[in-house]
Amino acid sequence: MAWVILVFAGIFEIIWAYTMKLSDGFTRLTPTLITLFFMILSFGLLSFAMRTLPLGTAYTVWTGIGAIGSFVVGIIILNEPITAMRMIAAVLIVSGLVLMKLSSN
């Protein structure tokens, strides 16, 4: 169950990162409020998952989900560039996440 909670925490991290971008430095009210809501929710779920998962594993997976998810959102929604170097970096992050998950069994 902790892994499911951790995945949701990571998904909520993607949402708050995206809405933080939309907030334009916290100058736009609605995106700012959405950012704060999902930050609190994401951190709360991360904290709950850490009750049973090791700190290093939980935090690494949470940030990895957020990083890869934000990377994909940036490409798909914000039209950020897709370069070979960025794709290699993303593959390395995903590889690290898989290894972290496998090491925690």
C-alpha positions in Angstrom: 0.0 0.0 0.0 2.9 2.4 0.7 4.0 2.1 -2.9 0.6 3.1 -4.2 0.6 6.1 -1.9 4.1 7.0 -3.0 3.1 6.9 -6.6 0.2 9.2 -6.0 2.5 11.5 -4.0 4.7 11.6 -7.1 1.8 12.3 -9.4 0.8 15.2 -7.2 4.3 16.5 -7.3 4.0 16.7 -11.1 0.8 18.6 -10.8 2.3 21.2 -8.4 5.4 21.6 -10.5 3.3 22.3 -13.5 1.0 24.7 -11.8 4.0 26.4 -10.2 5.2 27.2 -13.7 1.7 28.5 -14.5 1.7 30.7 -11.4 4.3 32.9 -13.0 6.4 33.2 -9.8 3.3 33.0 -7.6 1.9 36.2 -9.2 -1.3 34.4 -10.5 -3.7 33.5 -7.7 -5.5 30.4 -9.0 -2.3 28.5 -10.1 -0.6 29.5 -6.9 -3.5 28.1 -4.8 -3.5 24.8 -6.8 0.3 24.6 -6.4 0.0 25.0 -2.6 -2.8 22.4 -2.4 -1.0 19.8 -4.3 2.3 20.5 -2.5 0.7 19.8 0.8 -1.1 16.7 -0.5 2.1 15.4 -2.1 4.2 16.0 1.0 1.6 14.5 3.2 1.4 11.3 1.2 5.2 11.1 1.0 5.3 11.4 4.8 2.7 8.6 5.1 4.6 6.3 2.7 7.7 6.9 4.7 6.1 5.2 7.7 7.0 1.9 6.1 9.4 2.6 3.3 13.1 3.6 3.8 13.8 7.3 3.6 16.3 7.0 0.8 14.0 4.8 -1.3 10.8 6.8 -0.7 12.4 10.2 -1.4 14.3 9.0 -4.4 11.3 7.4 -6.0 9.1 10.4 -5.2 11.5 12.9 -6.7 12.1 10.6 -9.7 8.4 10.4 -10.5 8.2 14.1 -10.2 11.2 14.7 -12.4 10.2 12.3 -15.2 6.6 13.4 -15.0 7.6 17.1 -15.2 9.9 16.3 -18.1 7.1 14.7 -20.0 4.6 17.5 -19.2 7.2 20.0 -20.3 7.6 18.2 -23.7 3.9 17.5 -24.3 2.2 20.6 -22.9 4.9 23.3 -22.8 6.6 22.3 -26.1 10.0 22.0 -24.5 12.7 20.6 -26.7 13.4 16.9 -27.0 17.1 16.4 -27.4 19.2 13.2 -27.3 21.0 14.4 -24.1 17.7 15.1 -22.3 16.3 11.7 -23.4 19.4 9.9 -22.1 19.1 11.7 -18.8 15.5 10.7 -18.5 16.4 7.0 -19.2 19.1 7.2 -16.5 16.6 8.6 -14.0 14.1 5.8 -14.8 16.8 3.2 -14.5 17.7 4.6 -11.1 14.1 4.4 -10.0 13.8 0.8 -11.1 17.0 -0.1 -9.3 15.9 1.7 -6.2 12.6 -0.2 -6.2 14.3 -3.6 -6.8 16.7 -2.9 -4.0 14.0 -2.3 -1.5 12.3 -5.8 -1.8 
